[in-house]
Amino acid sequence: MNEFIKSLNVDYTLVDYKNKSDTIVFRIKSELDSANCPYCETQSCKIHSRYEREIQDLPIQHKQVILLVLTRKFFCSNPECTHKTFAEKHDFASRNGQMSLRLNNHIVNTSLKLSSIESSKLLESEAIKVGKSSICSLLKKNA
């Protein structure tokens, strides 16, 4: 299972997982000690807080895959920065996205020649939960 997590990013490790009837949930975390502030690029290792971020990924064996990413908020150590705290960035997902980048790419590639309704039905048969409005938004972003 850890190889699957390493395929997302080599700096992440598997904390635990649950295999439910129609979903596999992976709890993962970064092994890095610090992160760079996205606003001023100053490196910080002082943690403000932690929370879990839910990201949908490509299905495995026709089961939906949910990544529960243990995300840390850091204090920015640059006194001239306009932001006092920031959340660590996960390279395999967009900044506020609820899907992995590889799932986004799969949805866009599947939806290019189909209507959003047909794409949604086809993706649902692959254990990917995405609505037609989300498909339209992804297609607009990637036009």
C-alpha positions as CSV (number, residue, x, y, z in Angstrom):
1,M,0.0,0.0,0.0
2,N,2.8,2.4,0.7
3,E,4.0,2.1,-2.9
4,F,0.6,3.5,-3.9
5,I,1.1,6.5,-1.7
6,K,4.7,7.0,-2.9
7,S,3.3,7.1,-6.5
8,L,1.5,10.3,-5.4
9,N,4.6,11.9,-3.9
10,V,7.7,10.3,-2.5
11,D,7.6,12.5,0.6
12,Y,4.3,11.0,1.8
13,T,3.7,7.9,3.9
14,L,0.7,5.8,4.8
15,V,-0.6,6.2,8.3
16,D,-3.4,3.7,8.0
17,Y,-6.2,2.6,5.7
18,K,-9.7,1.2,5.8
19,N,-11.2,-1.1,3.1
20,K,-15.0,-0.6,3.2
21,S,-17.5,-2.3,0.9
22,D,-17.4,0.4,-1.8
23,T,-14.6,2.8,-0.6
24,I,-10.9,2.6,0.3
25,V,-9.8,5.4,2.7
26,F,-6.1,6.1,3.0
27,R,-4.8,8.4,5.8
28,I,-1.5,9.8,4.7
29,K,0.9,12.5,5.8
30,S,4.0,14.3,4.6
31,E,7.3,13.3,6.1
32,L,8.9,16.7,5.5
33,D,9.7,18.8,8.5
34,S,9.0,22.2,7.0
35,A,7.2,24.0,4.2
36,N,7.6,27.2,2.2
37,C,5.2,30.0,2.6
38,P,3.3,30.4,-0.7
39,Y,3.2,34.2,-0.3
40,C,6.8,35.0,0.5
41,E,8.6,31.7,0.0
42,T,10.1,31.7,3.5
43,Q,10.7,28.3,4.9
44,S,9.0,27.5,8.2
45,C,9.0,24.5,10.5
46,K,6.8,26.1,13.3
47,I,3.4,24.3,13.2
48,H,0.3,26.3,14.0
49,S,-2.3,23.5,13.8
50,R,-3.3,20.3,11.9
51,Y,-6.4,19.2,10.1
52,E,-7.5,16.4,7.7
53,R,-8.1,17.3,4.1
54,E,-10.3,14.9,2.0
55,I,-9.2,14.3,-1.6
56,Q,-10.7,11.8,-4.0
57,D,-8.3,9.8,-6.2
58,L,-8.5,7.3,-9.0
59,P,-10.5,4.2,-8.0
60,I,-8.9,0.9,-7.2
61,Q,-10.7,-2.4,-8.1
62,H,-13.9,-0.5,-8.8
63,K,-13.9,1.1,-5.3
64,Q,-13.8,4.8,-4.7
65,V,-10.5,6.0,-3.2
66,I,-10.5,8.8,-0.6
67,L,-7.2,10.3,0.7
68,L,-7.4,11.8,4.1
69,V,-4.3,14.0,4.1
70,L,-3.0,15.1,7.4
71,T,-2.4,18.7,6.6
72,R,-0.4,21.1,8.8
73,K,-0.8,24.9,9.1
74,F,2.5,26.7,9.7
75,F,3.4,30.1,11.1
76,C,5.2,32.2,8.5
77,S,8.5,33.3,10.1
78,N,8.9,36.3,7.8
79,P,7.7,39.4,9.8
80,E,7.2,41.3,6.5
81,C,4.9,38.7,5.0
82,T,1.2,39.7,4.7
83,H,0.1,36.3,6.0
84,K,0.9,35.0,9.5
85,T,-0.1,31.4,8.7
86,F,-0.3,29.1,5.7
87,A,-1.3,25.5,5.0
88,E,1.2,23.1,3.5
89,K,0.8,22.4,-0.2
90,H,0.1,18.9,-1.6
91,D,1.7,18.6,-5.1
92,F,-0.8,15.9,-6.1
93,A,-3.9,18.1,-5.7
94,S,-4.8,21.7,-6.6
95,R,-4.7,24.3,-3.8
96,N,-8.3,23.9,-2.7
97,G,-9.2,21.0,-4.9
98,Q,-11.1,18.0,-3.6
99,M,-9.7,15.7,-6.3
100,S,-6.2,14.6,-7.1
101,L,-4.6,16.0,-10.3
102,R,-4.5,12.6,-11.9
103,L,-8.2,12.1,-11.2
104,N,-8.9,15.6,-12.7
105,N,-6.9,14.6,-15.9
106,H,-8.9,11.3,-16.1
107,I,-12.2,13.1,-15.9
108,V,-11.2,15.7,-18.5
109,N,-9.9,13.0,-20.9
110,T,-13.1,10.9,-20.4
111,S,-15.4,14.0,-20.9
112,L,-13.8,15.6,-24.0
113,K,-16.2,13.9,-26.5
114,L,-19.2,13.2,-24.3
115,S,-21.8,15.3,-22.7
116,S,-21.4,16.1,-19.0
117,I,-24.4,13.9,-18.2
118,E,-23.0,10.9,-20.1
119,S,-19.6,11.5,-18.7
120,S,-21.0,11.6,-15.2
121,K,-22.7,8.2,-15.7
122,L,-19.7,6.6,-17.3
123,L,-17.4,7.9,-14.5
124,E,-19.9,6.7,-11.8
125,S,-19.6,3.2,-13.3
126,E,-15.9,3.4,-12.7
127,A,-16.5,4.3,-9.0
128,I,-15.7,8.0,-9.5
129,K,-18.2,10.3,-7.9
130,V,-18.4,13.6,-9.8
131,G,-21.3,15.7,-10.8
132,K,-22.0,17.2,-14.3
133,S,-21.4,20.7,-13.0
134,S,-18.0,19.7,-11.7
135,I,-17.2,18.1,-15.1
136,C,-18.2,21.4,-16.9
137,S,-16.0,23.4,-14.5
138,L,-13.0,21.1,-15.1
139,L,-13.5,21.3,-18.9
140,K,-13.6,25.1,-18.7
141,K,-10.4,25.3,-16.6
142,N,-8.6,23.0,-19.1
143,A,-9.9,24.5,-22.3
